[in-house]
Amino acid sequence: MKNKTISLKRLENSGALKAFASVSWITEQGEISIKSFRVIEGEGSGPWVGFPQIVYRKNGQTKYFDLLELSKGLKAELTKDILEEYENSKN
């Protein structure tokens, strides 16, 4: 995707949550930004990307509602780009 920018905020001492990311695109019509991507890395597993979602409780159960509906290809591209930015920010 052209004109894409990824901003990453690394976190210290936050357990498995390692960073928050935002992705912005500039188009002829203007700019769009999507915030609240999460980079998560547990013990013994590689990092992965959590996409923006709302967490709520209903009837005593925790529920998750995804804020984005993306094609498989776009989701894979965003995941790859965010993880590349995360790895590059370690240096």
Steps between C-alpha positions, in 0.01 A plus 500: 500500500642837402552799728474288816664607826528289814553663839607275785509571875703238684402422861723406792404267786157424355511121487413344167380833352810641332376791288208694358494584129310737274478476123432803278441534127496817292266491202384761252190551717687537829660297777368203694654374823421181687623483858518242777679215328689304766826306473489210742782258579464222754771280645610242248302647212580759238329837481156531346264788424169554675261710294281775649203366692254586773488279808179492701313281746158349431321265736820456701706400195778695333420573134720638223379709207739559208499860377638417155384260232793439268572264215744222581761659274476846656510355851814301411663811348428716805624227734824465304558876486431557871725210604779628272475843666504332842812296417674805349426704813690253719830626356 
